[in-house]
Amino acid sequence: MVIKVAKFKDVASGTQNGQFTVGDRDSVTSLEDLDPIYKQLIDEPVTAVVAVMGSTGRPNLTPVWFDYSGDTIFLNLSTERKKAEWLRANPQVSFILMNPANPYHWISMKATAFREISEDDPVEGQRVTDQLDFIWTKYTGQEGPYGLRDPGFDERRVLFELKVDSIATFGKP
């Protein structure tokens, strides 16, 4: 699969004609193929902001932990959250990850959910739990298991798999 990459002109090296517009366009077949200055944003524990369409027809923005492999993003959600319901109703999502040390260095990804796996699935359910434990460790530095399950009920998780449709990049670290 080919992922379109729009490289915005930035001002990291000074002002230029057409700054803040798309300069070059490229394509990659995997997130692994991204320029290392943008790949670091998805490899390091940078919290993403995800936008999903809410029930009112407006985008709902939420900070999330995520992971990826190849051209697939993994988004692990509690089945009790509205975000899971909204994602099922409209599978198009957008992510942005901004460098915590420099907000003018970011990557934006548009993706489409194509599959969901329940933690209760008898065949693949353990994969959902394992992925949740992995991102817990990635983002907190603590060993698993995931430590934020809601103690008020038997919180169950669902893993959404999303194909990356396009990417926009901006700035330098």
N, C-alpha and C positions, 0 to 999 in steps of 0.2 A: 504494500500500500504506500502511496506517496502522500506526504504531509507537506502542505504549502507553508512556507515561512516568509513572512513580510518583515524585513529589517528596517525599522524606523531610523531615520537620521537623528543623531543626538548631538548634544553640545558638550560631550565629555572632553573633547579636544579643542573646544572653542566654537564660536558661532559659525554658521555656514548657510548658504542659500538653501532654501527648502527644508530647513531644520524642522523637526517634529512631523515630517511627512515620510511616507515609505520611500526609502532610497533604493534598495535592491530587493529582489525577490529570489527565493531559492526554494529548494525542496529537499527533504530528507525522507528516508524510508523507516526511520526509527528515532525515538527520542535519544537513543544512544549516539546518533550521528550529529546531534546539535553541537554548535560551537561551544567549547568548554566553558566560556564565560557565562553562558546561559544554562548549560547543563548543570553547573554547580548549584543553581537555584533550585533545581528539582532533585538533586542528589543530597544536598544538605538539609537539615531540618528547618526549612523555611515554611512557615504556615501559609497555606494557600487561602485565598478568598474565592469561594465558589458561588456562582450565580445560577439559580434555578428559577423557573417561572413559578410563582406562587398562585394560589387559587384565585387571587384578585386580578391576575393578568400582569402583575408587576414583578420585576426580578426581585428575588429574595437573596440577599448576600449573607454568607456565613463563613467564618474562618474554619478551615478543616485541615486535618492531617490526611495525607494521601501517599500513594506509592505508584510505581509504574513498572512496566516491562515492555520493551520493544515500542510499539505504537499504542499500547493499551495502558490506560490509567485505572487504578483501583481506588474506589471510594467506598469505605466501610462505614455504614450508618446503622444506628439503632432503628429497628423496625417501628418503634413508637413515634419517631420524629416525623413531622410534616414533610421534611425535605425528601424522605424516601417516597412518600405518596406523590408529591409533586414531580419527582423525577420519573416515576412510572407514567404519569399523565403526559409529561412532555420531556422526552429524553435528551433534549439539547441543553448543554451546560457550558459555562465559561469559567475559566480559572485565571487568576492573576497571582503571581508570586513576585513580591518586591524585596530586593536586597535590604535587610534590616539596617545595614550600615549606609545605604545610599538608595533612596527611593527612586532615583532616576536611572536605576539599573533594574530592569524587570523583564519578565516573560509572561505572555498571555497565551492561553491555549483554549481553543473551542473544541468541544468533544461531544460525542453522541453515545449515550448508554445503549448497549446492545444485549446485555446479559446481566442477570442477577442471580446470586447464589445465596440461599438461606443457610444460616448457621445450623439449622435443624435438618438440613439435607443429609440423608444417611450415607451418601457417597462422597460428597464434596464439602460437607459442613465443617469438617475440621480445618479445611483450607481457610475458611472465613475467620475462624478463631486464631489460627496461626498468623494470618496477615494482620489481624488486629494487634496481636502481641508484638509483631515485628514493628509496626508503626509506633506503638507505645514506646518501645525501646529507642527507635530512631529519634523521636521527638522529645523524650524525657530523659534518656540516658539510663533509665532504670530497667532492670530485667523484668520480663513478663512474669505472670500474666498481666494483661491490661488492668489497670487499677481504678478505672472510673465508671464501672458499671453502676447503674442506678440501684441503690440498695432497697428502694421501695417496691420493686417488682422483679420478676425474672427477665431482665433485659436480654433480648435476643438481637442478633446482628444480621445484616444483609450486606453482601459484597457486590457492588455494581462494577461491571467492567465497561469501560468507555473507550471508544476508538477516537484518537486525536484526528480532527478534521483540518485544523489550521493553527498556526502559531504566529505570534508577533513578538518581536524582541526590541529592546531599547536599552541603550547605555552601556556603561562599563563599570566593573566593580569599584 
